[in-house]
Amino acid sequence: MSGVTLNSVIKRYGDVQVIHGVDLTIEDGEFCVFVGPSGCGKSTLLRMIAGLEETSDGQINIGTRDVTHADPAERGVAMVFQTYALYPHMTVEENMGFGLKMNGHPKDEIAKKVAEASKVLKLDEYLKRKPAALSGGQRQRVAIGRSIVRGPEVFLFDEPLSNLDAELRVDMRVEIARLHKELANTMIYVTYDQVEAMTLADKIVVLRAGVIEQVGAPMELYRNPDNRFVAGFIGSPSMNFLKGEVVDGGVQVPGLGGEVIATSVALPAVGHSVLVGIRPQEATLEHASSPLKVDITEQLGGVAYEYLTTPTGEPLVIESKGDDAVSAGTEVKVGFDPARVMFFDAETEARLR
């Protein structure tokens, strides 16, 4: 097993630079998730580690080895793709062992490694089946098994669950988390789904436009984001952002009827515009005579989401317990703990602390 280190890594396509000097250390045995919106560079960065994309500048180390310009087969990595890429005419057993067979490994060794991988992934009863006789989740487990038998130092996952339905995605998240616990290998996982990132990762790397916005443990990013982008991307539903203005004694929020939020945060000068961040889980709704009304209530059983529009036209989402949900059309007031509110500079979007 080995960790992965990126030093000032850059990727260019002609005159267009898409990865901008990334520095990152992934410890041995760590589960690291690259997360960000479409086009942020997360898959490109993963493919650079795999050797499927050439590194324009900088250095990539796996363990103590400089693999910046090494062939993919020499890097000690195995990659699981979004598509399963299984051979339809081969059985599960043959698919899992094919890479070893092509590299000239003895049949006994191949059979042993396939048996070990199938036991870990609970595929024993499917070994003689062909891919057409498997569900999407089972096919993805076969693809993961094909990587396991190679005995890589580092596992790379490129949005492996995006082709599965919602229920299977949950099941496979659990399977991958269990797999990491059993194998204890370094794993790097790419996803656009912040729920996957929060539930799987030891470390999350939030990317935007080829730049790392913040690195940290899931709850560290949730509780202590560095900027508006990270605050809005991590957490479901996303954080609410309302316009505010610094006044004597705090921040006045027009969307909440001009309420002034007192804070110990170091604010800019009076009159400066700021953004006020309130998480849906950290606010409540109280029945009150008010211009603020619930537009729609989304009832999910144990929890409910109330969608509102402030008098200034800003969207607002509040999470409630299912039994405490407020019905659409009800006039309400938003309650919250001022200590839980976050403030961001309106121009730079940096967190004010």
MIKE-193415 format. One line per 4 residues: number of its first residue (from 1); their letters; for each residue z negated, x negated, y negated of N, C-alpha, C. Coordinates in pm, whole numbers. Layout:
! residues N
NUM) a) Z/X/Y/Z/X/Y/Z/X/Y | ...
! end
This chain:
! residues 353
1) msgv) 0/-84/120/0/0/0/0/-87/-124 | 55/-33/-233/67/-110/-357/66/-18/-476 | 22/-74/-588/34/-3/-714/170/-31/-777 | 195/36/-888/323/20/-959/293/-8/-1105
5) tlns) 362/-107/-1161/344/-142/-1301/478/-144/-1373 | 485/-77/-1486/605/-78/-1570/570/-149/-1700 | 650/-249/-1734/627/-325/-1857/748/-313/-1950 | 731/-241/-2061/835/-227/-2164/969/-186/-2104
9) vikr) 967/-89/-2016/1087/-47/-1943/1177/38/-2033 | 1305/2/-2033/1405/70/-2116/1524/108/-2029 | 1582/226/-2057/1705/268/-1989/1805/311/-2095 | 1925/253/-2085/2034/291/-2175/2154/335/-2094
13) ygdv) 2224/434/-2146/2357/471/-2097/2454/442/-2211 | 2518/326/-2205/2602/286/-2318/2517/263/-2441 | 2550/332/-2548/2475/318/-2673/2356/414/-2682 | 2341/499/-2581/2234/600/-2584/2114/550/-2504
17) qvih) 2000/542/-2570/1878/500/-2503/1796/624/-2466 | 1760/636/-2338/1689/755/-2292/1545/728/-2250 | 1513/603/-2218/1375/563/-2190/1341/452/-2289 | 1230/472/-2363/1202/387/-2479/1077/302/-2457
21) gvdl) 1094/189/-2391/985/91/-2382/859/144/-2318 | 869/197/-2198/754/257/-2129/666/150/-2067 | 536/158/-2096/434/73/-2033/341/165/-1954 | 321/132/-1827/240/220/-1742/189/143/-1622
25) tied) 63/168/-1586/4/112/-1464/-43/224/-1374 | 8/226/-1251/-33/323/-1150/-108/246/-1042 | -233/278/-1024/-317/201/-933/-281/226/-787 | -318/129/-703/-296/140/-559/-366/265/-506
29) gefc) -292/351/-435/-348/472/-376/-360/590/-470 | -314/576/-592/-326/683/-692/-214/785/-677 | -245/910/-706/-144/1016/-711/-113/1039/-858 | 5/994/-900/45/1000/-1041/158/1100/-1056
33) vfvg) 146/1189/-1153/249/1291/-1177/313/1269/-1313 | 446/1260/-1312/524/1259/-1437/558/1404/-1470 | 518/1450/-1587/543/1588/-1624/599/1594/-1765 | 683/1694/-1787/742/1712/-1919/857/1810/-1910
37) psgc) 912/1851/-2023/1021/1948/-2024/1150/1885/-1971 | 1247/1970/-1943/1377/1924/-1897/1437/1826/-1997 | 1489/1713/-1945/1552/1614/-2031/1457/1513/-2092 | 1331/1512/-2049/1234/1421/-2110/1242/1280/-2051
41) gkst) 1313/1262/-1938/1328/1130/-1879/1243/1105/-1756 | 1172/1207/-1708/1081/1184/-1596/1154/1148/-1466 | 1263/1219/-1435/1339/1186/-1314/1411/1053/-1328 | 1461/1022/-1446/1526/893/-1470/1427/779/-1446
45) llrm) 1304/795/-1495/1202/693/-1476/1170/675/-1327 | 1161/786/-1255/1135/779/-1111/1248/708/-1038 | 1371/739/-1074/1487/678/-1009/1497/529/-1043 | 1448/489/-1158/1442/347/-1192/1342/274/-1102
49) iagl) 1229/338/-1074/1131/279/-982/1190/268/-842 | 1268/370/-803/1330/371/-670/1445/273/-658 | 1501/232/-772/1617/144/-770/1749/219/-769 | 1744/350/-788/1866/431/-791/1929/433/-930
53) eets) 1854/389/-1029/1905/371/-1165/1875/227/-1208 | 1970/162/-1267/1951/26/-1314/1857/23/-1435 | 1768/-72/-1437/1677/-90/-1550/1746/-176/-1656 | 1762/-121/-1776/1834/-192/-1883/1752/-308/-1939
57) dgqi) 1621/-289/-1946/1534/-394/-2001/1392/-367/-1952 | 1309/-470/-1957/1172/-456/-1911/1157/-497/-1765 | 1040/-470/-1709/1009/-516/-1574/935/-410/-1495 | 969/-397/-1367/902/-306/-1274/843/-388/-1160
61) nigt) 714/-375/-1138/646/-443/-1028/591/-340/-930 | 608/-366/-803/542/-289/-697/451/-387/-625 | 321/-365/-637/226/-465/-591/241/-588/-678 | 258/-703/-615/275/-829/-689/422/-868/-700
65) rdvt) 512/-784/-650/655/-818/-646/730/-760/-766 | 811/-843/-828/902/-798/-933/1025/-737/-865 | 1041/-605/-876/1152/-537/-807/1253/-482/-909 | 1247/-532/-1030/1330/-476/-1138/1477/-464/-1098
69) hadp) 1528/-564/-1032/1670/-564/-996/1690/-571/-844 | 1585/-537/-768/1595/-539/-622/1669/-415/-573 | 1733/-426/-458/1798/-311/-396/1692/-208/-356 | 1728/-79/-354/1632/24/-314/1565/-3/-179
73) aerg) 1642/-52/-82/1589/-75/52/1485/-186/55 | 1482/-270/-48/1391/-384/-51/1264/-356/-130 | 1249/-235/-180/1137/-206/-271/1014/-151/-201 | 1029/-109/-76/914/-54/-5/877/85/-52
77) vamv) 977/162/-94/953/299/-140/1030/397/-54 | 984/520/-50/1057/629/15/1059/746/-80 | 1174/810/-92/1191/916/-193/1219/1050/-126 | 1151/1154/-174/1174/1291/-130/1240/1365/-246
81) fqty) 1358/1420/-219/1437/1480/-326/1414/1631/-334 | 1467/1689/-440/1462/1834/-459/1535/1907/-347 | 1651/1854/-308/1725/1910/-194/1681/1837/-68 | 1676/1908/43/1619/1852/166/1709/1745/226
85) alyp) 1843/1761/212/1940/1661/261/1918/1628/408 | 1900/1731/490/1886/1711/635/2022/1721/703 | 2039/1647/810/2162/1657/888/2159/1785/971 | 2252/1878/947/2244/2009/1014/2265/2003/1165
89) hmtv) 2336/1901/1215/2364/1893/1359/2254/1821/1436 | 2155/1769/1365/2046/1696/1431/1920/1782/1438 | 1837/1756/1538/1708/1823/1548/1612/1765/1445 | 1497/1830/1431/1393/1779/1341/1355/1636/1381
93) eenm) 1336/1616/1509/1298/1484/1561/1403/1379/1526 | 1528/1413/1544/1637/1320/1516/1650/1293/1365 | 1632/1396/1284/1637/1378/1139/1527/1282/1093 | 1407/1300/1145/1294/1219/1101/1310/1072/1143
97) gfgl) 1371/1050/1256/1383/913/1307/1515/845/1275 | 1605/914/1205/1740/862/1187/1743/731/1109 | 1662/722/1003/1661/600/924/1618/479/1004 | 1517/497/1088/1471/387/1173/1577/350/1276
101) kmng) 1644/453/1329/1750/428/1428/1862/344/1367 | 1901/379/1243/2009/305/1177/1969/160/1147 | 1840/135/1134/1792/-1/1108/1761/-77/1235 | 1795/-18/1350/1784/-90/1477/1646/-95/1538
105) hpkd) 1557/-4/1501/1423/-4/1560/1430/46/1704 | 1343/-4/1792/1341/39/1932/1308/188/1945 | 1362/252/2049/1341/396/2070/1193/430/2082 | 1118/348/2153/975/376/2172/900/376/2038
109) eiak) 935/281/1953/871/273/1822/907/395/1736 | 1034/434/1740/1079/552/1664/1005/676/1711 | 998/695/1843/931/813/1899/784/817/1859 | 719/700/1860/577/694/1824/556/732/1678
113) kvae) 640/677/1588/624/705/1445/658/850/1413 | 760/904/1478/795/1045/1457/681/1135/1503 | 621/1102/1618/510/1182/1671/391/1178/1576 | 363/1061/1519/251/1049/1426/276/1131/1299
117) askv) 398/1123/1246/432/1198/1125/431/1348/1149 | 484/1390/1264/490/1534/1292/350/1592/1310 | 258/1511/1361/120/1557/1377/56/1579/1240 | 78/1483/1149/22/1494/1014/77/1617/943
121) lkld) 207/1645/962/274/1754/891/280/1884/969 | 215/1886/1086/212/2006/1170/353/2055/1204 | 434/1961/1253/574/1993/1289/599/1983/1439 | 493/1963/1518/512/1938/1662/597/2045/1730
125) eylk) 572/2171/1698/642/2279/1767/786/2298/1720 | 825/2224/1615/961/2240/1561/1051/2120/1590 | 1003/2021/1662/1076/1896/1679/1214/1914/1741 | 1231/2013/1826/1359/2032/1894/1450/2131/1821
129) rkpa) 1401/2185/1711/1484/2279/1633/1577/2205/1538 | 1681/2274/1497/1771/2221/1395/1735/2284/1260 | 1774/2224/1149/1734/2272/1016/1763/2419/991 | 1873/2472/1046/1908/2612/1022/1802/2708/1075
133) alsg) 1721/2663/1171/1618/2748/1231/1483/2731/1164 | 1480/2665/1048/1355/2639/978/1351/2710/844 | 1230/2738/796/1214/2793/661/1228/2680/559 | 1235/2718/430/1247/2618/325/1130/2521/325
137) gqrq) 1008/2574/342/891/2487/343/890/2392/461 | 935/2441/578/942/2355/696/1046/2245/677 | 1160/2280/616/1262/2177/592/1210/2069/497 | 1135/2111/396/1082/2011/305/979/1923/374
141) rvai) 904/1979/468/809/1898/544/883/1796/631 | 997/1836/684/1079/1742/762/1127/1627/673 | 1171/1662/552/1217/1559/458/1103/1462/424 | 982/1516/408/866/1430/382/836/1345/506
145) grsi) 848/1407/624/824/1333/748/921/1217/764 | 1046/1239/725/1146/1132/731/1103/1013/645 | 1036/1041/534/985/933/449/864/865/511 | 776/943/573/654/887/631/685/786/740
149) vrgp) 783/817/826/810/728/940/856/590/895 | 905/579/775/949/449/724/832/360/685 | 711/419/675/594/341/638/604/275/502 | 640/351/398/660/290/265/527/253/199
153) evfl) 536/164/101/420/132/19/396/243/-84 | 505/300/-132/497/401/-239/587/519/-204 | 532/641/-217/611/764/-200/654/814/-338 | 780/853/-348/834/909/-472/883/1051/-444
157) fdep) 840/1146/-524/877/1287/-508/948/1334/-634 | 1072/1379/-621/1148/1427/-737/1162/1580/-731 | 1070/1649/-796/1066/1796/-799/1089/1855/-659 | 1008/1818/-560/1034/1857/-421/1014/2006/-392
161) lsnl) 945/2078/-480/913/2218/-451/995/2318/-532 | 1085/2270/-614/1154/2359/-707/1249/2457/-639 | 1288/2430/-514/1377/2522/-442/1302/2626/-360 | 1169/2621/-363/1089/2711/-280/1042/2832/-361
165) dael) 1014/2941/-291/961/3058/-361/815/3034/-397 | 758/3125/-475/626/3103/-535/517/3080/-430 | 517/3160/-324/413/3148/-222/424/3015/-148 | 548/2978/-114/569/2851/-44/533/2732/-132
169) rvdm) 556/2744/-261/520/2635/-353/370/2608/-346 | 290/2715/-345/145/2699/-336/107/2633/-205 | 166/2681/-95/136/2624/37/172/2475/43 | 290/2441/-11/335/2302/-5/254/2212/-97
173) rvei) 205/2265/-209/116/2185/-294/-7/2143/-215 | -62/2237/-140/-179/2206/-58/-144/2102/48 | -26/2117/111/18/2023/214/32/1882/157 | 92/1871/39/113/1738/-21/-21/1677/-63
177) arlh) -111/1758/-116/-244/1707/-152/-317/1658/-27 | -307/1733/82/-371/1692/208/-307/1564/261 | -175/1555/249/-103/1437/295/-151/1312/220 | -166/1324/90/-214/1209/11/-354/1168/54
181) kela) -437/1266/82/-575/1236/125/-575/1162/259 | -486/1202/350/-481/1140/482/-418/1002/479 | -307/987/405/-234/860/405/-289/760/305 | -340/809/193/-397/725/86/-295/629/26
185) ntmi) -166/661/37/-62/580/-26/-52/612/-175 | 7/520/-249/44/548/-387/156/651/-386 | 140/755/-466/242/860/-474/275/887/-620 | 404/896/-650/450/931/-785/534/1057/-771
189) yvty) 501/1157/-849/554/1292/-830/608/1342/-964 | 731/1389/-963/794/1442/-1085/800/1593/-1080 | 760/1659/-1188/769/1804/-1196/774/1847/-1342 | 835/1964/-1366/829/2026/-1498/713/2125/-1503
193) dqve) 649/2151/-1387/547/2254/-1373/408/2192/-1395 | 347/2224/-1508/218/2164/-1538/108/2212/-1443 | 126/2328/-1378/28/2373/-1278/28/2278/-1160 | 147/2238/-1113/156/2137/-1007/90/2008/-1050
197) amtl) 116/1967/-1172/57/1843/-1223/-95/1850/-1224 | -150/1960/-1273/-295/1975/-1283/-361/1979/-1146 | -297/2042/-1048/-360/2060/-918/-344/1940/-825 | -242/1857/-846/-214/1746/-755/-262/1611/-805
201) adki) -258/1588/-934/-265/1452/-988/-405/1394/-996 | -413/1262/-972/-527/1182/-1018/-501/1142/-1164 | -373/1116/-1192/-332/1073/-1326/-204/1147/-1364 | -201/1202/-1485/-82/1269/-1537/-21/1185/-1648
205) vvlr) 111/1170/-1643/186/1103/-1750/272/1210/-1817 | 241/1242/-1941/316/1344/-2015/427/1275/-2093 | 552/1315/-2064/668/1252/-2126/740/1349/-2218 | 796/1295/-2325/883/1372/-2414/988/1278/-2472
209) agvi) 1116/1311/-2453/1227/1233/-2509/1218/1086/-2474 | 1181/1057/-2347/1178/919/-2301/1061/837/-2347 | 959/901/-2403/840/833/-2453/717/896/-2389 | 619/813/-2352/493/866/-2300/409/916/-2417
213) eqvg) 375/1045/-2411/290/1104/-2515/143/1079/-2487 | 103/1085/-2359/-37/1063/-2325/-49/1045/-2175 | -145/964/-2133/-175/941/-1991/-323/967/-1970 | -356/1036/-1861/-497/1060/-1833/-517/1150/-1714
217) apme) -642/1169/-1677/-677/1262/-1571/-648/1405/-1618 | -621/1498/-1525/-584/1634/-1566/-679/1698/-1667 | -809/1697/-1639/-902/1763/-1729/-922/1686/-1858 | -900/1555/-1853/-906/1477/-1977/-797/1520/-2074
221) lyrn) -674/1541/-2021/-565/1586/-2107/-588/1729/-2155 | -646/1811/-2070/-672/1951/-2106/-777/1960/-2217 | -882/1882/-2203/-993/1892/-2298/-974/1805/-2421 | -894/1699/-2408/-887/1603/-2518/-744/1558/-2544
225) pdnr) -652/1650/-2574/-513/1610/-2600/-500/1532/-2730 | -403/1440/-2734/-384/1357/-2853/-300/1425/-2961 | -218/1523/-2920/-129/1586/-3017/-95/1728/-2974 | -22/1797/-3061/13/1936/-3034/97/1949/-2907
229) fvag) 189/1857/-2884/277/1868/-2768/196/1868/-2639 | 106/1773/-2624/25/1766/-2502/-66/1888/-2492 | -125/1927/-2603/-215/2044/-2602/-142/2170/-2559 | -17/2184/-2603/60/2302/-2568/119/2298/-2429
233) figs) 144/2176/-2377/209/2164/-2247/109/2174/-2132 | -11/2120/-2153/-112/2120/-2048/-203/2241/-2066 | -209/2324/-1964/-288/2447/-1970/-198/2568/-1957 | -244/2667/-1883/-166/2789/-1862/-256/2911/-1873
237) psmn) -221/3007/-1962/-111/3005/-2059/-129/2894/-2163 | -22/2866/-2236/-26/2759/-2335/-125/2789/-2447 | -170/2682/-2510/-260/2697/-2624/-192/2776/-2736 | -270/2859/-2805/-222/2930/-2924/-229/2837/-3045
241) flkg) -126/2840/-3128/-126/2762/-3251/-106/2854/-3370 | -199/2849/-3464/-193/2931/-3585/-193/2841/-3708 | -124/2885/-3811/-121/2808/-3935/-256/2821/-4007 | -299/2709/-4062/-424/2710/-4138/-415/2624/-4261
245) evvd) -510/2639/-4350/-515/2560/-4473/-657/2513/-4496 | -668/2385/-4529/-801/2328/-4554/-858/2384/-4685 | -980/2437/-4676/-1051/2489/-4794/-1191/2429/-4792 | -1265/2453/-4897/-1405/2408/-4898/-1479/2477/-4785
249) ggvq) -1538/2398/-4699/-1617/2456/-4589/-1544/2469/-4457 | -1416/2432/-4454/-1347/2441/-4325/-1198/2467/-4337 | -1146/2546/-4243/-1003/2578/-4238/-986/2730/-4242 | -908/2777/-4338/-881/2920/-4349/-755/2954/-4269
253) vpgl) -764/3062/-4191/-654/3102/-4102/-601/3238/-4146 | -488/3244/-4214/-434/3372/-4260/-408/3470/-4146 | -363/3418/-4031/-332/3506/-3918/-452/3577/-3860 | -572/3527/-3890/-695/3591/-3845/-766/3659/-3961
257) ggev) -687/3710/-4055/-744/3784/-4168/-809/3697/-4272 | -770/3569/-4277/-829/3480/-4377/-962/3422/-4336 | -1000/3436/-4210/-1127/3382/-4162/-1131/3230/-4182 | -1247/3179/-4225/-1266/3035/-4243/-1344/2981/-4124
261) iats) -1286/2882/-4056/-1350/2819/-3940/-1418/2691/-3987 | -1550/2688/-3975/-1626/2569/-4011/-1610/2466/-3900 | -1600/2339/-3939/-1580/2234/-3839/-1633/2101/-3889 | -1673/2015/-3793/-1717/1880/-3826/-1603/1780/-3815
265) valp) -1482/1828/-3779/-1365/1742/-3768/-1330/1683/-3904 | -1281/1558/-3903/-1239/1493/-4028/-1107/1555/-4074 | -1116/1644/-4171/-998/1716/-4219/-933/1644/-4337 | -804/1668/-4360/-740/1614/-4482/-791/1688/-4606
269) avgh) -733/1656/-4718/-780/1711/-4845/-761/1862/-4852 | -841/1926/-4936/-830/2070/-4959/-687/2104/-5001 | -633/2211/-4941/-497/2254/-4969/-396/2202/-4867 | -438/2107/-4784/-348/2050/-4683/-328/2151/-4569
273) svlv) -206/2159/-4519/-177/2250/-4407/-214/2184/-4275 | -272/2263/-4184/-306/2216/-4050/-267/2324/-3950 | -266/2286/-3823/-245/2382/-3715/-378/2401/-3643 | -408/2525/-3613/-533/2560/-3548/-501/2595/-3402
277) girp) -560/2522/-3308/-533/2544/-3166/-648/2614/-3097 | -618/2728/-3033/-720/2805/-2961/-665/2835/-2822 | -734/2792/-2719/-688/2821/-2583/-715/2968/-2547 | -623/3030/-2473/-641/3171/-2435/-770/3197/-2358
281) qeat) -816/3095/-2282/-938/3112/-2202/-1065/3103/-2286 | -1051/3054/-2409/-1169/3028/-2491/-1178/3123/-2610 | -1113/3236/-2598/-1120/3339/-2702/-1148/3474/-2636 | -1200/3566/-2714/-1230/3700/-2665/-1176/3803/-2763
285) leha) -1165/3924/-2716/-1124/4035/-2803/-1238/4135/-2815 | -1263/4175/-2937/-1367/4274/-2965/-1303/4396/-3032 | -1342/4514/-2991/-1293/4636/-3056/-1341/4637/-3201 | -1247/4651/-3293/-1282/4653/-3435/-1168/4713/-3514
289) sspl) -1202/4775/-3628/-1099/4827/-3717/-1028/4706/-3779 | -900/4691/-3748/-831/4566/-3784/-681/4587/-3783 | -606/4509/-3861/-460/4516/-3854/-405/4448/-3728 | -495/4379/-3654/-453/4308/-3533/-462/4402/-3414
293) kvdi) -349/4423/-3347/-345/4513/-3232/-289/4442/-3110 | -331/4488/-2992/-277/4437/-2867/-139/4497/-2845 | -38/4412/-2830/99/4460/-2807/120/4498/-2660 | 85/4407/-2571/105/4426/-2427/-13/4367/-2353
297) teql) -55/4433/-2246/-156/4377/-2157/-94/4354/-2021 | -104/4232/-1973/-51/4195/-1842/-169/4188/-1745 | -179/4284/-1657/-292/4293/-1565/-256/4226/-1433 | -331/4121/-1397/-302/4046/-1275/-411/4059/-1170
301) ggva) -501/4152/-1189/-608/4172/-1092/-736/4109/-1143 | -763/3986/-1099/-885/3917/-1141/-884/3877/-1287 | -765/3852/-1340/-753/3818/-1481/-647/3906/-1546 | -650/3911/-1679/-548/3984/-1755/-515/3902/-1878
305) yeyl) -392/3917/-1925/-349/3849/-2047/-309/3954/-2150 | -371/3945/-2267/-336/4034/-2377/-247/3957/-2475 | -135/4018/-2509/-38/3956/-2601/-47/4029/-2735 | -65/3951/-2841/-78/4008/-2974/16/3936/-3070
309) ttpt) 39/3999/-3184/111/3935/-3294/25/3947/-3417 | -4/3833/-3479/-90/3835/-3597/-16/3899/-3715 | -88/3941/-3817/-21/3999/-3936/77/3902/-4002 | 62/3771/-3975/154/3672/-4030/269/3641/-3934
313) gepl) 278/3719/-3823/391/3706/-3732/377/3600/-3624 | 258/3547/-3604/237/3443/-3502/194/3505/-3370 | 250/3458/-3258/209/3511/-3127/71/3460/-3088 | 0/3541/-3015/-135/3507/-2973/-157/3564/-2833
317) vies) -209/3481/-2742/-237/3525/-2605/-386/3503/-2578 | -450/3604/-2522/-592/3596/-2488/-607/3626/-2341 | -686/3546/-2271/-714/3571/-2129/-849/3640/-2115 | -850/3747/-2035/-974/3821/-2011/-994/3838/-1861
321) kgdd) -1116/3869/-1820/-1137/3914/-1683/-1067/4047/-1666 | -1015/4069/-1546/-935/4189/-1522/-1002/4318/-1563 | -1131/4330/-1533/-1203/4454/-1565/-1233/4469/-1714 | -1221/4358/-1788/-1253/4361/-1931/-1128/4367/-2019
325) avsa) -1013/4388/-1957/-887/4386/-2032/-885/4497/-2137 | -821/4466/-2250/-807/4562/-2359/-666/4620/-2352 | -655/4750/-2356/-526/4816/-2339/-438/4801/-2463 | -308/4813/-2441/-210/4800/-2550/-236/4906/-2657
329) gtev) -216/4866/-2783/-235/4956/-2895/-373/4954/-2954 | -469/4888/-2888/-607/4884/-2936/-621/4787/-3054 | -692/4829/-3158/-721/4741/-3270/-836/4648/-3230 | -819/4520/-3258/-917/4421/-3211/-942/4314/-3316
333) kvgf) -1050/4239/-3290/-1082/4117/-3364/-1093/4005/-3261 | -1045/3888/-3297/-1050/3773/-3206/-1181/3697/-3229 | -1254/3676/-3119/-1377/3598/-3126/-1358/3465/-3054 | -1427/3360/-3101/-1415/3228/-3038/-1530/3140/-3085
337) dpar) -1554/3034/-3010/-1655/2935/-3047/-1586/2830/-3136 | -1626/2816/-3262/-1561/2719/-3351/-1561/2577/-3295 | -1659/2544/-3213/-1667/2409/-3157/-1556/2381/-3058 | -1495/2488/-3005/-1387/2472/-2905/-1249/2473/-2969
341) vmff) -1242/2500/-3097/-1113/2504/-3167/-1066/2362/-3194 | -934/2338/-3178/-875/2208/-3208/-789/2219/-3333 | -779/2108/-3405/-702/2106/-3528/-599/1992/-3522 | -479/2020/-3573/-369/1924/-3569/-305/1915/-3707
345) daet) -262/1795/-3744/-191/1779/-3870/-60/1857/-3863 | -29/1934/-3963/89/2020/-3961/219/1940/-3963 | 217/1819/-4021/338/1738/-4031/356/1645/-3911 | 255/1566/-3880/266/1469/-3770/235/1530/-3634
349) earl) 163/1643/-3634/117/1713/-3514/14/1633/-3436 | -40/1527/-3496/-146/1448/-3432/-277/1526/-3436 | -359/1506/-3337/-489/1572/-3331/-581/1517/-3440 | -650/1607/-3507/-752/1570/-3605/-885/1567/-3533
353) r) -959/1460/-3549/-1084/1444/-3472/-1204/1420/-3565
! end
